Amino acid sequence: TLTDTNETHPDENNNSNTNVSTPSSPSESSLLSELVTDRTRIVAVSHASNILGGIRDIASVCSFVHAATNGYGRVVVDGVAAAPHWLSKSVFLDGTTSPDWYVVSLHKMYGPHLGCLLGKRDAAAELSPATSISTSSSSSSSRKDVAATTLEIYKSWELGTANYEACAGACALEEYFRILSNHVSVGERSHSDWQPTNERTGESSIDDDYRQREAVPPTEGNGEVSSTVDAARTWIRTVEDRLIRRLLGYLRNCAPDVRIIEDVKEMKITPTQHSNVENTRLPIVSFVHARIPSRDIVQHCRKNGIICRSCKFLSTERLWRELSIEDEGVVRFSLAHYNTLDEVDRTIRALESLDDWTML
């Protein structure tokens, strides 16, 4: 989603109808450089696809948009699909490569039904009527200088009576993340019985996978919420990566009967120099079968006690055309850190019991 305005920049001549010379656009999209001009004011993107499982290179998108609009364009990111699995503070470390607004729903992050809008201070103050906004005369600064207290900004956004029950649930998320982060302790790790329903596997230990990520677990009493969250996030990704590797590996071996729906051609995400995208994906896999309708696969799985869905998941017809999907929907399995490898294996057995699942 892109929004343009006909206003001219206060520090430049009236030449806003001329496209600016822009740097290389993010490698994931050949169209962004054609859509964004110096008049663009809002670029709204999703952080990840809830069908493809791919994570968008937000750092490169932000870097490009901020440069192409001379700093006047705002990047708004929908993080609902990505935040429960991947969100890291690295997304917000640098002003030019981080979004101006980031939106999540806490119920997707194991919390209450409560929306959460994160914004840069200048972006929030820019939309707050009670604040005083002045334009910098310096040609080296294209952002607006905002003079406002934190309280003034909060009063402009936090209106009415808060949902105290939901707020209490949001505060409890810290304790939940602390519980997850405590599965890794300094000096001694005993997780052979964790994942997370006390199953053991013949694979490399989760401890080893965790160490490879070079995560630094919080020490006792360090009091830093960010460290706790980072450790919990790394642990979540470690567990979920093991799950999705098992399921993806099986489905890939079922080709050509099974076609996994994932990034292809122009949609392929390739990290750039500004990238904060790891070589990973969400624990989501969508697929279609060459002979069995998606809805029949879902019904069969549900009869076997496995919950999955089949539909278009709010995607556009353009995606369906570009991916040449003829079925009325795709089968989607969504995994989380509380799932187990045993459950993945049970899912695989249920699929194999379908008539006509594989060609003899």
Secondary structure as the mmCIF struct_conf table of DSSP 4:
data_model
#
loop_
_struct_conf.conf_type_id
_struct_conf.id
_struct_conf.beg_label_comp_id
_struct_conf.beg_label_asym_id
_struct_conf.beg_label_seq_id
_struct_conf.end_label_comp_id
_struct_conf.end_label_asym_id
_struct_conf.end_label_seq_id
STRN STRN1 LEU A 2 ASP A 4
HELX_LH_PP_P HELX_LH_PP_P1 GLU A 7 HIS A 9
TURN_TY1_P TURN_TY1_P1 PRO A 10 ASP A 11
BEND BEND1 GLU A 12 GLU A 12
BEND BEND2 ASN A 14 ASN A 14
TURN_TY1_P TURN_TY1_P2 SER A 16 ASN A 17
BEND BEND3 THR A 18 THR A 18
HELX_LH_PP_P HELX_LH_PP_P2 ASN A 19 VAL A 20
HELX_LH_PP_P HELX_LH_PP_P3 SER A 24 PRO A 26
TURN_TY1_P TURN_TY1_P3 SER A 27 GLU A 28
BEND BEND4 SER A 30 LEU A 31
HELX_RH_AL_P HELX_RH_AL_P1 LEU A 32 LEU A 35
TURN_TY1_P TURN_TY1_P4 ASP A 38 ARG A 39
STRN STRN2 THR A 40 SER A 46
BEND BEND5 HIS A 47 HIS A 47
STRN STRN3 ALA A 48 ALA A 48
TURN_TY1_P TURN_TY1_P5 ASN A 50 LEU A 52
HELX_LH_PP_P HELX_LH_PP_P4 GLY A 54 GLY A 54
STRN STRN4 ILE A 55 ILE A 55
HELX_LH_PP_P HELX_LH_PP_P5 ARG A 56 ARG A 56
HELX_RH_AL_P HELX_RH_AL_P2 ILE A 58 ALA A 68
TURN_TY1_P TURN_TY1_P6 THR A 69 GLY A 71
STRN STRN5 ARG A 74 ASP A 78
TURN_TY1_P TURN_TY1_P7 VAL A 80 TRP A 86
HELX_RH_3T_P HELX_RH_3T_P1 LYS A 89 PHE A 92
BEND BEND6 LEU A 93 ASP A 94
TURN_TY1_P TURN_TY1_P8 GLY A 95 THR A 97
BEND BEND7 SER A 98 SER A 98
BEND BEND8 ASP A 100 ASP A 100
STRN STRN6 TRP A 101 SER A 105
HELX_RH_3T_P HELX_RH_3T_P2 LEU A 106 MET A 109
TURN_TY1_P TURN_TY1_P9 TYR A 110 TYR A 110
BEND BEND9 GLY A 111 GLY A 111
BEND BEND10 HIS A 113 HIS A 113
STRN STRN7 GLY A 115 GLY A 119
HELX_RH_AL_P HELX_RH_AL_P3 ARG A 121 GLU A 126
TURN_TY1_P TURN_TY1_P10 LEU A 127 LEU A 127
TURN_TY1_P TURN_TY1_P11 PRO A 129 ALA A 130
BEND BEND11 THR A 131 THR A 131
STRN STRN8 SER A 132 SER A 134
TURN_TY1_P TURN_TY1_P12 SER A 139 SER A 140
BEND BEND12 ARG A 143 ARG A 143
HELX_LH_PP_P HELX_LH_PP_P6 LYS A 144 LYS A 144
STRN STRN9 ASP A 145 ALA A 147
HELX_RH_AL_P HELX_RH_AL_P4 THR A 150 TRP A 157
BEND BEND13 GLY A 160 GLY A 160
HELX_RH_AL_P HELX_RH_AL_P5 TYR A 164 SER A 181
TURN_TY1_P TURN_TY1_P13 ASN A 182 HIS A 183
BEND BEND14 VAL A 184 VAL A 184
BEND BEND15 VAL A 186 GLY A 187
TURN_TY1_P TURN_TY1_P14 SER A 192 ASP A 193
BEND BEND16 GLN A 195 ASN A 198
BEND BEND17 GLY A 202 GLU A 203
HELX_RH_AL_P HELX_RH_AL_P6 ILE A 206 GLN A 212
TURN_TY1_P TURN_TY1_P15 ARG A 213 GLU A 214
HELX_LH_PP_P HELX_LH_PP_P7 PRO A 217 THR A 219
TURN_TY1_P TURN_TY1_P16 GLU A 220 GLY A 221
HELX_RH_AL_P HELX_RH_AL_P7 VAL A 225 ASN A 253
TURN_TY1_P TURN_TY1_P17 CYS A 254 ASP A 257
STRN STRN10 VAL A 258 ILE A 261
HELX_RH_3T_P HELX_RH_3T_P3 LYS A 265 MET A 267
TURN_TY1_P TURN_TY1_P18 GLN A 273 HIS A 274
BEND BEND18 ASN A 279 ASN A 279
BEND BEND19 PRO A 283 PRO A 283
STRN STRN11 ILE A 284 HIS A 289
BEND BEND20 ALA A 290 ILE A 292
HELX_RH_AL_P HELX_RH_AL_P8 SER A 294 LYS A 303
TURN_TY1_P TURN_TY1_P19 ASN A 304 GLY A 305
STRN STRN12 ARG A 309 CYS A 311
TURN_TY1_P TURN_TY1_P20 PHE A 313 LEU A 314
HELX_RH_AL_P HELX_RH_AL_P9 GLU A 317 GLU A 322
TURN_TY1_P TURN_TY1_P21 LEU A 323 SER A 324
BEND BEND21 ASP A 327 GLU A 328
STRN STRN13 VAL A 330 SER A 334
TURN_TY1_P TURN_TY1_P22 HIS A 337 TYR A 338
HELX_RH_AL_P HELX_RH_AL_P10 LEU A 341 GLU A 352
TURN_TY1_P TURN_TY1_P23 SER A 353 SER A 353
BEND BEND22 LEU A 354 LEU A 354
TURN_TY1_P TURN_TY1_P24 ASP A 355 ASP A 356
BEND BEND23 TRP A 357 THR A 358
#
